[in-house]
Amino acid sequence: SRMRIVVGIDGRKGDVMTARMLRRLRFPAREIDLVHAVSPVTWWAGDMAVSAELAQETLDAQKRAGEQVLQEVSERYAGLAPRVASSLEY
């Protein structure tokens, strides 16, 4: 049976190396899931007062950066499985 491969993506050199390795190993994957994790900014009570707008802007910027990383990396994984999906997790 065909397998499902889940790859953690962080936007570094390892993403490229993993794609190369999977290409060489030729696993019979039916699906590859590329996952990038975003750690939402946590504001501590002792921090200076931060507006909700600034916190939302920071989270939006993290989301955009994560989506950009996934888009760039997913091109390297194209063709390695019938289905290559990407997701941004928090």
Residue, then its C-alpha position, 0 to 999 in steps of 0.5 A: s500500500r502507499m504511504r503518507i509522508v508528513v514533513g515539517i517545514d521551517g524554511r531552512k536548508g533541511d527542507v531542500m535536503t529532505a525533498r532530495m532524499l525523498r526523490r532518491l528513496r522513491f517511497p511509494a507515497r500517495e500523499i505528502d503533507l508539508v506542515h509549517a508551524v507558527s508560534p503565536v506571539t505571547w504577551w506576558a503581563g510584565d511586558m509593556a502594554v501592547s494593543a490588540e492591533l499590534a498583536q494581530e499585525t504580528l500574527d498576520a505577518q507570521k502567517r504571511a511568512g509561513e505561507q510564503v515558505l510553504q509556497e516556495v518549498s512545495e514546488r520542490y516536492a511537486g511530483l513526489a506523490p500524486r498529492v502534495a498538500s501544505s498547511l500552516e498550523y499554530 
